[in-house]
């Protein structure tokens, strides 16, 4: 058995959370398969375009399990296979249509999008994902499939697959027959979705990389071949293998470009196994014990199901433990997709939220549970939940599974993730930078007045959360929803007020100096209607009082920002400043 190290553990009980349960299962399975060897968890990512937040689940699921295994003192490696030797399938929106000439080439042979500093298409889309994974504390061993195939690393596996092509074809044919029978019977039903995508961009995210529906090698007219060469002239995979000799490894192929040639496969490194053979080959080659898969790989006859038979019957290996993971949606997707022309990536999310929060969103849900990541106003509620959990952790009142998810979000086996020293409420920070338009001195003034007994002395205390909130305000909140404080009083509205409304404003202004803190102003704005009704400021509100409070709040918003709603009033008052509040509210 691999020696254990003394490291902090989250949980070793199967009762705690889904990560612990999978870790138990993976450790036991690794002991059965290869006792004493490092445990291998794996992910696969195709840099065919922006690697979005749905793809991140492909990495986060094994990362969390691998990290738990490391916390228990076992040696564990998390492989991320970059499927950069896959074919370029289509020209995405926003890219020059001339890129269509590259369809069929390996992703590493396609030029990067215009203006990119990267050498090819694959590297352009890998780079931001690698940076995001680093920021999230995800340790992995990256493997370029281009490097593996072109270096000849898989040569024996390719020759083995070609020798067993009839056996592979027979496995695949079991499912081809089933699919045909279903089509004839009219009984084939689309896979049930976890949740309804809200627009085309989300639907694109749900479809995955496209590998799940890739040609399985049966399209050729001269028998079945599990290997697809890239043409040595046009570099595309529009090729058909016309003959192959097992003894000499002599292979002939023709290409749609008109080129044809005969090569020795034992020396040929410009091609790859078709996906439904490539994936199980890698399971055996790398000794993968744990690898999840998306819904596009998990239906009957799909690459994961077929791969389980091919890895056993052809490559003498075993299929990994592999949960199916569900769809990750985006709240606020429509606005973002229309402005950016695509689905949000982890890098996009990390611009508006801290890494531990993003980790938590994946850690707290079982892989088969769908969930949404908020880019709209819901992000404030998400942060409120996170802060409430942190308070429970501090108090020791959190449920075990919640505490485990929090621990997985804030630290790895290596150590703690960077955090904001003084994490003020996200919605408050967003309101403040909205009003100050990011002016540092004004922002610091307001934040220092929130709690006079313990004032914020430097904005660095509130970073990076402050920067994330500011980025959210500037990129995700439409201009018509931004807060613009009036420059001059609304004299017409002030002149039209009745005595009760005028009195409410006087009570508020009279109490500003003695209540000038976040808690004090909260008590004041809720207390004014109570005092007017003859109740104490701390009295429980009646239904009638709640109506009066809402009317008072709406009046304040109209006089301060010209709308019926806005940021929380205590925060807004602090942000506007006492002198300006007096100027705008003096009736």
C-alpha positions as CSV (number, residue, x, y, z in Angstrom):
1,X,0.0,0.0,0.0
2,X,1.2,3.5,-0.8
3,X,2.5,5.2,2.4
4,X,0.2,7.6,4.0
5,X,1.3,11.1,4.9
6,X,0.0,13.2,7.8
7,X,-2.3,15.8,6.1
8,X,-5.5,17.4,7.2
9,X,-8.6,15.4,6.2
10,X,-12.1,16.6,5.3
11,X,-13.8,13.3,5.9
12,X,-13.2,9.6,5.7
13,X,-16.8,8.6,6.4
14,X,-19.1,7.4,3.6
15,X,-21.8,9.4,5.4
16,X,-20.4,12.9,4.9
17,X,-20.7,14.0,1.2
18,X,-20.6,12.8,-2.3
19,X,-16.9,13.4,-2.7
20,X,-16.0,11.2,0.3
21,X,-18.2,8.4,-1.0
22,X,-16.5,8.5,-4.4
23,X,-13.1,8.6,-2.8
24,X,-13.9,5.5,-0.7
25,X,-15.0,3.7,-3.9
26,X,-12.0,4.8,-5.9
27,X,-9.4,3.9,-3.3
28,X,-11.0,0.4,-2.9
29,X,-11.0,0.0,-6.7
30,X,-7.4,1.1,-7.1
31,X,-6.3,-1.3,-4.4
32,X,-8.0,-4.1,-6.3
33,X,-6.6,-3.1,-9.7
34,X,-3.1,-1.9,-8.9
35,X,-2.2,-2.0,-5.2
36,X,0.6,0.4,-4.3
37,X,0.5,2.4,-7.5
38,X,-0.5,6.0,-7.8
39,X,-4.3,6.4,-8.2
40,X,-5.2,7.9,-11.6
41,X,-8.2,10.3,-12.0
42,X,-8.8,11.8,-15.4
43,X,-10.6,14.6,-17.3
44,X,-10.8,15.4,-21.0
45,X,-11.2,18.8,-22.6
46,X,-11.5,19.8,-26.2
47,X,-10.0,23.2,-27.0
48,X,-12.3,23.5,-30.1
49,X,-13.6,26.8,-28.7
50,X,-14.1,28.6,-25.4
51,X,-14.0,26.0,-22.6
52,X,-17.2,26.9,-20.7
53,X,-18.5,26.4,-17.2
54,X,-20.3,23.2,-18.2
55,X,-16.9,21.8,-19.2
56,X,-15.5,22.9,-15.9
57,X,-17.5,20.1,-14.2
58,X,-15.5,17.6,-16.3
59,X,-12.4,18.9,-14.3
60,X,-13.9,19.8,-10.9
61,X,-15.5,16.4,-10.3
62,X,-12.3,14.4,-10.5
63,X,-10.3,17.2,-9.0
64,X,-12.4,17.1,-5.8
65,X,-12.2,13.3,-5.6
66,X,-8.4,13.3,-6.3
67,X,-7.9,16.1,-3.7
68,X,-9.8,14.1,-1.1
69,X,-7.7,11.0,-1.9
70,X,-4.5,13.1,-1.4
71,X,-5.9,14.5,1.9
72,X,-6.1,10.9,3.1
73,X,-2.4,10.5,2.3
74,X,-2.5,8.5,-0.9
75,X,-0.6,9.3,-4.0
76,X,-3.0,10.4,-6.7
77,X,-2.5,12.1,-10.1
78,X,-5.2,14.0,-11.9
79,X,-4.7,13.8,-15.7
80,X,-6.3,16.5,-18.0
81,X,-6.1,15.2,-21.5
82,X,-6.3,18.1,-24.0
83,X,-8.1,16.7,-27.0
84,X,-6.1,19.0,-29.3
85,X,-5.6,16.4,-32.0
86,X,-9.4,16.3,-32.6
87,X,-10.7,17.6,-35.9
88,X,-11.8,21.2,-36.3
89,X,-15.5,20.8,-36.8
90,X,-17.0,24.2,-37.5
91,X,-16.4,27.9,-37.6
92,X,-17.8,29.5,-34.5
93,X,-19.8,32.7,-34.5
94,X,-17.7,35.8,-34.8
95,X,-14.8,34.1,-36.7
96,X,-14.0,34.9,-40.3
97,X,-15.9,32.4,-42.5
98,X,-12.6,31.8,-44.4
99,X,-11.6,29.5,-41.5
100,X,-13.9,26.9,-43.0
101,X,-11.0,25.9,-45.2
102,X,-9.5,24.4,-42.0
103,X,-12.4,22.1,-41.2
104,X,-11.1,18.6,-40.8
105,X,-7.6,19.6,-39.7
106,X,-6.3,18.8,-36.1
107,X,-7.0,21.7,-33.8
108,X,-3.3,22.3,-33.4
109,X,-2.9,22.8,-37.2
110,X,-5.6,25.5,-37.4
111,X,-4.4,29.1,-37.1
112,X,-5.5,30.9,-33.9
113,X,-8.4,33.4,-34.2
114,X,-7.4,36.8,-35.7
115,X,-5.3,38.9,-33.3
116,X,-4.3,36.0,-31.1
117,X,-0.7,35.7,-29.9
118,X,-0.9,31.9,-29.7
119,X,0.6,29.6,-32.3
120,X,-2.6,27.7,-33.1
121,X,-6.3,27.4,-32.4
122,X,-6.0,24.8,-29.6
123,X,-3.4,26.8,-27.7
124,X,-5.5,29.9,-27.9
125,X,-8.4,28.3,-26.1
126,X,-6.3,26.2,-23.7
127,X,-4.4,29.2,-22.2
128,X,-7.3,30.9,-20.4
129,X,-8.5,27.6,-19.0
130,X,-5.1,26.7,-17.7
131,X,-4.9,30.1,-16.0
132,X,-8.4,29.7,-14.5
133,X,-7.6,26.2,-13.2
134,X,-4.4,27.6,-11.5
135,X,-6.4,30.4,-9.9
136,X,-8.8,27.8,-8.6
137,X,-6.1,25.7,-7.0
138,X,-6.6,22.7,-9.3
139,X,-3.4,20.7,-9.7
140,X,-3.3,18.5,-12.8
141,X,-1.0,16.8,-15.2
142,X,-1.8,18.0,-18.7
143,X,-1.4,15.7,-21.7
144,X,-1.5,17.0,-25.3
145,X,-3.0,14.3,-27.5
146,X,-1.3,16.0,-30.5
147,X,2.1,15.3,-28.8
148,X,1.1,11.8,-27.8
149,X,0.0,10.8,-31.4
150,X,2.7,12.6,-33.3
151,X,5.5,11.3,-31.1
152,X,4.4,7.7,-31.7
153,X,3.6,7.1,-28.0
154,X,0.4,5.2,-29.0
155,X,1.9,3.3,-31.9
156,X,1.6,-0.2,-30.3
157,X,-2.0,0.6,-29.2
158,X,-2.9,1.8,-32.8
159,X,-1.4,-1.4,-34.4
160,X,-3.2,-3.5,-31.8
161,X,-6.5,-1.8,-32.6
162,X,-6.0,-2.4,-36.3
163,X,-5.2,-6.0,-35.7
164,X,-8.5,-6.3,-33.7
165,X,-10.6,-4.2,-36.1
166,X,-13.1,-6.9,-36.7
167,X,-13.6,-7.4,-33.0
168,X,-14.1,-3.7,-32.5
169,X,-16.5,-3.5,-35.4
170,X,-18.5,-6.3,-33.9
171,X,-18.8,-4.5,-30.6
172,X,-19.9,-1.3,-32.3
173,X,-22.3,-3.2,-34.5
174,X,-24.2,-4.4,-31.5
175,X,-25.2,-0.8,-30.9
176,X,-25.6,0.1,-34.5
177,X,-28.2,-2.7,-34.8
178,X,-30.0,-1.5,-31.6
179,X,-30.2,2.0,-33.0
180,X,-31.5,0.8,-36.3
181,X,-34.1,-1.3,-34.6
182,X,-35.2,1.7,-32.5
183,X,-35.4,3.9,-35.6
184,X,-37.6,1.4,-37.4
185,X,-39.8,1.0,-34.4
186,X,-40.0,4.7,-33.9
187,X,-39.2,4.2,-30.2
188,X,-36.0,6.1,-29.9
189,X,-36.5,9.0,-27.6
190,X,-34.2,12.0,-26.9
191,X,-32.3,11.9,-23.7
192,X,-34.2,13.6,-20.9
193,X,-32.7,17.0,-20.0
194,X,-31.9,17.9,-16.5
195,X,-33.3,21.3,-17.0
196,X,-34.5,23.4,-20.0
197,X,-31.7,25.5,-21.6
198,X,-32.9,29.1,-21.7
199,X,-31.3,30.1,-25.0
200,X,-29.2,28.9,-27.9
201,X,-25.9,29.6,-26.1
202,X,-26.9,27.4,-23.2
203,X,-28.0,24.7,-25.6
204,X,-24.6,24.9,-27.2
205,X,-23.0,24.4,-23.8
206,X,-25.2,21.3,-23.2
207,X,-24.1,19.7,-26.4
208,X,-20.5,19.2,-25.2
209,X,-17.5,19.0,-27.5
210,X,-19.2,17.1,-30.3
211,X,-16.9,14.1,-29.8
212,X,-19.8,11.9,-28.6
213,X,-21.4,11.9,-32.0
214,X,-18.1,11.6,-33.9
215,X,-17.7,9.0,-36.7
216,X,-16.8,5.6,-35.2
217,X,-14.8,4.5,-38.3
218,X,-17.6,2.7,-40.1
219,X,-18.0,5.3,-42.9
220,X,-15.4,3.7,-45.1
221,X,-16.4,1.6,-48.0
222,X,-13.6,-1.0,-47.9
223,X,-14.2,-2.6,-44.5
224,X,-14.0,-1.2,-40.9
225,X,-10.8,0.6,-39.8
226,X,-10.6,2.3,-36.3
227,X,-7.8,4.6,-37.5
228,X,-8.3,7.9,-39.3
229,X,-5.2,9.3,-41.1
230,X,-4.8,13.1,-41.6
231,X,-3.9,13.7,-45.2
232,X,-0.3,14.5,-45.7
233,X,-1.1,17.1,-48.4
234,X,-4.2,19.0,-47.1
235,X,-3.8,18.0,-43.4
236,X,-7.5,17.2,-43.2
237,X,-9.2,14.0,-42.1
238,X,-11.4,13.7,-45.2
239,X,-9.7,10.4,-45.8
240,X,-10.8,6.8,-46.4
241,X,-8.6,3.9,-45.6
242,X,-8.8,1.5,-48.6
243,X,-6.5,-1.3,-47.5
244,X,-4.4,-2.5,-44.6
245,X,-2.0,-5.4,-44.2
246,X,-1.5,-6.6,-40.6
247,X,1.8,-8.2,-41.3
248,X,3.6,-5.3,-43.0
249,X,1.4,-2.6,-41.5
250,X,1.1,-1.2,-45.0
251,X,-1.9,1.1,-45.2
252,X,-3.4,2.9,-48.2
253,X,-5.8,5.8,-48.1
254,X,-7.4,8.3,-50.4
255,X,-8.5,11.9,-49.5
256,X,-11.3,14.1,-50.7
257,X,-8.7,16.6,-51.9
258,X,-7.6,14.0,-54.5
259,X,-4.5,12.8,-52.8
260,X,-3.8,9.1,-52.1
261,X,-0.8,7.3,-50.8
262,X,0.4,4.1,-49.1
263,X,2.3,4.3,-45.8
264,X,3.7,2.0,-43.2
265,X,1.5,2.5,-40.1
266,X,4.3,1.4,-37.8
267,X,6.0,4.6,-38.9
268,X,3.0,6.8,-39.6
269,X,2.2,9.5,-36.9
270,X,-0.3,11.7,-38.7
271,X,-3.6,10.3,-37.7
272,X,-5.6,9.0,-34.7
273,X,-7.9,6.3,-33.5
274,X,-11.6,7.2,-33.8
275,X,-13.1,8.6,-30.6
276,X,-15.0,5.4,-29.5
277,X,-11.7,3.5,-29.7
278,X,-9.4,6.3,-28.6
279,X,-11.1,6.9,-25.3
280,X,-11.0,3.2,-24.0
281,X,-7.4,2.9,-25.4
282,X,-6.4,5.7,-23.1
283,X,-8.2,4.3,-20.1
284,X,-6.0,1.1,-20.4
285,X,-2.8,3.1,-21.4
286,X,-3.1,5.5,-18.4
287,X,-4.7,3.1,-15.9
288,X,-7.6,5.5,-15.2
289,X,-9.7,4.5,-12.1
290,X,-12.0,7.5,-12.0
291,X,-13.3,9.7,-14.9
292,X,-16.8,11.3,-15.1
293,X,-18.6,11.9,-18.4
294,X,-21.3,14.3,-19.6
295,X,-24.8,13.3,-20.7
296,X,-23.7,13.4,-24.3
297,X,-21.3,10.4,-23.6
298,X,-23.7,8.4,-21.4
299,X,-26.7,7.4,-23.5
300,X,-27.0,3.8,-24.8
301,X,-24.6,3.2,-27.6
302,X,-22.5,6.2,-26.7
303,X,-18.8,6.4,-26.4
304,X,-18.8,5.7,-22.6
305,X,-21.0,2.7,-22.8
306,X,-19.3,1.2,-25.9
307,X,-15.9,2.1,-24.5
308,X,-16.5,-0.1,-21.5
309,X,-16.8,-3.1,-23.7
310,X,-13.9,-2.2,-26.0
311,X,-11.5,-1.5,-23.1
312,X,-12.1,-5.0,-21.7
313,X,-12.5,-7.0,-24.9
314,X,-9.8,-5.4,-27.0
315,X,-7.3,-3.6,-24.7
316,X,-7.4,-5.8,-21.7
317,X,-8.1,-2.9,-19.4
318,X,-11.0,-1.8,-17.2
319,X,-13.5,1.0,-17.4
320,X,-13.1,3.8,-14.9
321,X,-15.7,4.5,-12.2
322,X,-17.5,7.3,-14.0
323,X,-20.5,9.2,-12.8
324,X,-22.6,11.0,-15.4
325,X,-22.5,14.7,-14.6
326,X,-25.5,17.0,-15.3
327,X,-25.9,20.3,-17.1
328,X,-24.6,23.5,-15.6
329,X,-26.8,26.5,-16.6
330,X,-26.2,30.2,-16.4
331,X,-28.5,32.7,-14.7
332,X,-28.3,35.8,-16.9
333,X,-27.1,33.8,-19.9
334,X,-29.2,35.7,-22.5
335,X,-27.6,39.0,-21.8
336,X,-24.1,37.7,-21.7
337,X,-24.4,35.5,-24.8
338,X,-25.8,38.3,-26.9
339,X,-23.0,40.7,-25.8
340,X,-20.1,38.2,-26.1
341,X,-21.4,35.7,-28.7
342,X,-20.7,32.7,-26.6
343,X,-21.1,30.8,-23.3
344,X,-19.3,32.1,-20.2
345,X,-16.0,30.4,-19.3
346,X,-14.4,29.9,-15.9
347,X,-12.2,33.0,-16.7
348,X,-15.4,35.0,-17.1
349,X,-16.8,33.7,-13.8
350,X,-13.6,34.4,-11.9
351,X,-13.8,38.1,-13.0
352,X,-17.0,38.5,-11.0
353,X,-16.6,36.0,-8.2
354,X,-13.8,34.6,-6.0
355,X,-12.3,31.2,-6.7
356,X,-13.5,29.6,-3.4
357,X,-17.1,30.6,-4.3
358,X,-16.9,29.1,-7.8
359,X,-15.3,25.9,-6.3
360,X,-18.2,25.7,-3.8
361,X,-20.9,25.8,-6.5
362,X,-19.5,22.6,-7.9
363,X,-18.6,20.9,-4.6
364,X,-22.0,21.3,-2.9
365,X,-23.9,19.5,-5.7
366,X,-23.7,15.9,-6.6
367,X,-22.4,15.4,-10.2
368,X,-25.9,14.3,-11.4
369,X,-27.6,17.4,-10.0
370,X,-27.9,20.3,-12.4
371,X,-27.4,23.8,-11.1
372,X,-27.0,27.4,-12.3
373,X,-24.2,29.9,-11.9
374,X,-25.4,33.5,-11.5
375,X,-24.2,36.3,-13.7
376,X,-27.2,38.4,-13.0
377,X,-28.6,39.8,-9.7
378,X,-28.7,36.3,-8.3
379,X,-25.0,36.5,-7.7
380,X,-25.8,38.7,-4.7
381,X,-28.0,36.0,-3.2
382,X,-25.3,33.3,-3.9
383,X,-22.8,35.4,-2.0
384,X,-25.3,35.9,0.9
385,X,-25.6,32.1,1.1
386,X,-21.8,31.7,1.1
387,X,-21.3,34.3,3.8
388,X,-24.1,32.7,5.9
389,X,-22.4,29.3,5.6
390,X,-19.1,30.9,6.7
391,X,-20.8,32.2,9.8
392,X,-22.1,28.7,10.6
393,X,-18.6,27.3,10.1
394,X,-17.2,29.8,12.6
395,X,-20.0,29.1,15.1
396,X,-19.7,25.3,14.6
397,X,-23.4,24.9,13.6
398,X,-22.9,23.9,9.9
399,X,-24.2,20.4,8.8
400,X,-21.3,18.0,8.1
401,X,-21.9,17.9,4.3
402,X,-22.0,21.7,4.2
403,X,-18.9,21.9,6.3
404,X,-17.1,19.4,3.9
405,X,-18.2,21.4,0.8
406,X,-16.9,24.6,2.4
407,X,-13.6,23.0,3.3
408,X,-13.2,21.7,-0.3
409,X,-14.0,25.2,-1.6
410,X,-11.5,27.1,0.5
411,X,-8.5,24.7,0.6
412,X,-6.9,21.8,-1.1
413,X,-4.5,19.1,0.1
414,X,-1.7,21.6,-0.6
415,X,-3.2,24.4,1.5
416,X,-5.6,27.4,1.7
417,X,-6.7,29.3,-1.3
418,X,-6.2,33.1,-1.2
419,X,-9.1,34.9,0.3
420,X,-10.4,38.4,1.1
421,X,-9.1,39.5,4.5
422,X,-12.3,41.4,5.3
423,X,-15.2,39.9,3.3
424,X,-17.9,42.6,3.4
425,X,-21.3,41.6,1.8
426,X,-21.0,41.4,-2.0
427,X,-24.3,43.2,-2.5
428,X,-23.0,46.1,-0.4
429,X,-19.7,46.4,-2.2
430,X,-21.6,46.2,-5.5
431,X,-23.9,49.1,-4.4
432,X,-21.0,51.2,-3.2
433,X,-18.9,50.9,-6.4
434,X,-22.1,51.4,-8.5
435,X,-22.7,54.7,-6.8
436,X,-19.1,55.8,-6.6
437,X,-18.4,54.5,-10.2
438,X,-15.2,53.0,-8.7
439,X,-13.7,56.1,-7.2
440,X,-11.3,54.7,-4.6
441,X,-11.4,57.6,-2.2
442,X,-15.1,57.8,-2.2
443,X,-15.4,54.0,-1.9
444,X,-13.0,54.0,1.1
445,X,-14.9,56.8,2.8
446,X,-18.2,54.9,2.6
447,X,-16.7,51.6,3.6
448,X,-14.9,53.2,6.6
449,X,-18.2,54.5,7.9
450,X,-20.0,51.2,7.8
451,X,-18.8,50.2,11.2
452,X,-17.3,53.2,13.1
453,X,-16.0,50.9,15.9
454,X,-14.0,48.9,13.4
455,X,-13.5,51.0,10.3
456,X,-12.0,49.7,7.0
457,X,-8.6,51.4,6.8
458,X,-7.6,50.3,3.3
459,X,-9.4,49.0,0.3
460,X,-6.9,46.1,0.2
461,X,-8.7,44.7,3.2
462,X,-11.7,44.2,1.0
463,X,-10.0,42.8,-2.1
464,X,-10.3,40.7,-4.2
465,X,-14.0,40.7,-3.4
466,X,-14.3,44.4,-4.0
467,X,-12.7,44.1,-7.4
468,X,-15.1,41.2,-8.3
469,X,-18.1,43.3,-7.3
470,X,-16.9,46.3,-9.3
471,X,-16.3,44.1,-12.4
472,X,-19.8,42.6,-12.0
473,X,-21.3,46.1,-11.9
474,X,-19.4,47.3,-14.9
475,X,-19.9,44.3,-17.2
476,X,-23.2,42.6,-16.1
477,X,-25.5,45.3,-14.9
478,X,-27.3,47.1,-17.8
479,X,-26.9,50.9,-17.9
480,X,-30.6,51.5,-17.2
481,X,-30.2,49.5,-13.9
482,X,-27.2,51.4,-12.7
483,X,-27.6,53.8,-9.7
484,X,-27.4,57.5,-10.5
485,X,-27.9,59.8,-7.5
486,X,-29.6,63.0,-8.3
487,X,-27.5,66.1,-8.6
488,X,-30.3,68.5,-7.5
489,X,-33.4,68.0,-5.4
490,X,-36.7,67.0,-7.1
491,X,-38.4,70.3,-6.1
492,X,-41.7,69.3,-7.8
493,X,-42.0,66.1,-5.8
494,X,-40.9,67.7,-2.6
495,X,-43.5,70.5,-3.0
496,X,-46.3,67.9,-3.6
497,X,-45.7,66.0,-0.3
498,X,-48.3,65.9,2.4
499,X,-47.5,66.5,6.1
500,X,-47.1,62.8,7.0
501,X,-44.4,62.4,4.3
502,X,-42.7,65.7,5.3
503,X,-42.6,64.5,8.9
504,X,-41.0,61.2,7.9
505,X,-38.2,63.0,6.0
506,X,-37.6,65.3,9.0
507,X,-37.4,62.3,11.4
508,X,-34.9,60.7,9.1
509,X,-32.7,63.8,8.7
510,X,-32.9,64.5,12.5
511,X,-31.5,61.0,13.2
512,X,-28.7,60.9,10.6
513,X,-25.9,62.1,12.9
514,X,-26.7,59.7,15.7
515,X,-27.3,56.7,13.4
516,X,-24.4,57.2,10.9
517,X,-23.3,53.6,10.5
518,X,-24.7,50.7,8.6
519,X,-26.6,49.2,11.6
520,X,-27.7,52.6,12.8
521,X,-29.1,53.7,9.5
522,X,-30.9,50.3,9.1
523,X,-32.6,50.9,12.5
524,X,-33.4,54.5,11.4
525,X,-35.0,53.8,8.0
526,X,-37.1,51.0,9.3
527,X,-37.9,52.9,12.5
528,X,-39.3,56.1,11.1
529,X,-42.7,54.7,10.0
530,X,-42.9,52.9,13.4
531,X,-42.3,56.2,15.3
532,X,-44.9,57.9,13.1
533,X,-47.5,55.2,14.0
534,X,-46.7,55.6,17.7
535,X,-44.6,52.5,18.2
536,X,-41.1,52.0,19.5
537,X,-38.3,51.9,17.0
538,X,-37.7,48.2,17.8
539,X,-41.4,47.1,17.7
540,X,-42.3,44.2,15.5
541,X,-43.9,45.5,12.3
542,X,-47.6,44.8,11.7
543,X,-49.0,44.3,8.1
544,X,-50.0,48.0,8.1
545,X,-46.5,49.1,9.2
546,X,-45.0,47.1,6.4
547,X,-47.1,48.9,3.9
548,X,-46.0,52.3,5.4
549,X,-42.4,51.2,5.3
550,X,-42.6,50.3,1.7
551,X,-44.2,53.6,0.8
552,X,-41.5,55.4,2.8
553,X,-38.7,53.5,1.1
554,X,-40.2,54.2,-2.4
555,X,-40.3,58.0,-1.5
556,X,-36.6,58.0,-0.5
557,X,-35.6,56.1,-3.7
558,X,-37.5,58.6,-5.8
559,X,-35.9,61.6,-4.1
560,X,-32.4,60.1,-4.1
561,X,-32.2,58.2,-7.4
562,X,-35.4,58.9,-9.3
563,X,-36.7,55.3,-9.2
564,X,-38.9,53.3,-6.9
565,X,-36.1,50.8,-6.1
566,X,-32.4,50.8,-5.7
567,X,-29.5,49.5,-3.5
568,X,-30.4,48.9,0.1
569,X,-31.2,52.2,1.7
570,X,-28.7,52.2,4.5
571,X,-25.9,51.5,2.0
572,X,-27.3,54.1,-0.3
573,X,-27.5,56.8,2.4
574,X,-23.9,56.1,3.5
575,X,-22.8,56.2,-0.2
576,X,-24.5,59.5,-0.9
577,X,-23.1,61.1,2.3
578,X,-25.0,63.1,5.0
579,X,-24.6,66.5,3.5
580,X,-25.9,65.4,0.1
581,X,-28.8,63.4,1.7
582,X,-29.8,66.6,3.5
583,X,-29.7,68.6,0.3
584,X,-31.9,66.1,-1.6
585,X,-34.4,65.4,1.2
586,X,-35.0,68.8,2.8
587,X,-38.7,69.5,2.2
